[in-house]
Amino acid sequence: MVRRILIVDDEPNIVTLLEFLMRGSDYEVRVARNGEEALRRAESFRPDLVLHLGANAYVTKPFSTKELMNTVRGLLPASE
């Protein structure tokens, strides 16, 4: 089962990096640039995880990509 992640951030460089990391780990990804857009996308996309640096887990910028991926894996339940 492919896990869906919604990335919410207004910094294009951060979004590009996060998209690359998540897609490289076989997650289905959508992006929102602000809270209003995130609400619309969440309703239609139905993500398993909302990744806004601070939403599901607090990750400060700058962040380690390895730490971020470990956090994402830890937040998502094991695939069936």
C-alpha positions in Angstrom: 0.0 0.0 0.0 1.4 3.4 -1.1 1.5 5.9 1.8 0.3 9.5 1.0 2.2 12.5 2.3 1.1 16.1 2.1 4.0 18.5 2.3 3.1 22.0 3.6 5.8 24.7 3.4 6.2 28.1 1.8 9.9 27.7 1.0 10.4 26.4 -2.5 13.8 24.9 -1.8 12.5 23.0 1.2 9.5 21.7 -0.7 11.7 20.5 -3.6 14.0 18.6 -1.2 11.1 17.1 0.7 9.3 16.0 -2.5 12.6 14.4 -3.7 13.1 12.5 -0.5 9.5 11.3 -0.1 9.1 10.2 -3.7 12.5 8.5 -3.6 11.1 6.5 -0.7 8.0 5.5 -2.7 5.5 7.8 -1.0 2.8 9.5 -3.0 3.2 13.2 -2.5 1.2 16.4 -2.8 2.3 19.9 -1.9 0.5 22.9 -0.3 2.2 26.3 0.1 0.0 27.6 3.0 -2.6 26.5 5.5 -5.7 27.2 3.3 -4.3 25.3 0.4 -3.3 22.5 2.8 -6.9 22.1 4.0 -8.2 21.8 0.5 -5.5 19.3 -0.5 -6.0 17.3 2.7 -9.7 17.0 1.9 -9.2 15.7 -1.6 -5.9 13.8 -1.2 -6.6 12.2 2.2 -2.9 11.9 3.3 -1.6 9.4 5.8 0.7 12.1 7.0 0.8 15.9 6.9 4.5 16.9 6.7 4.8 20.5 7.8 7.9 21.1 9.8 6.1 21.3 13.1 2.8 19.5 12.3 3.2 15.8 13.1 6.6 16.1 14.7 8.7 19.1 15.4 11.7 19.2 13.2 13.7 22.5 13.2 15.3 24.0 10.2 18.0 23.3 9.2 17.3 19.6 9.6 19.0 16.3 8.9 17.4 14.4 6.0 18.2 11.2 7.7 16.5 12.4 10.9 13.5 13.5 8.9 13.1 10.2 7.1 13.4 8.3 10.4 10.7 10.6 11.8 8.4 10.0 8.9 8.8 6.2 9.0 8.2 6.3 12.8 4.9 8.3 12.3 3.5 6.0 9.7 2.2 2.6 10.8 3.9 -0.4 9.2 2.5 -1.4 5.8 0.1 -4.3 5.7 
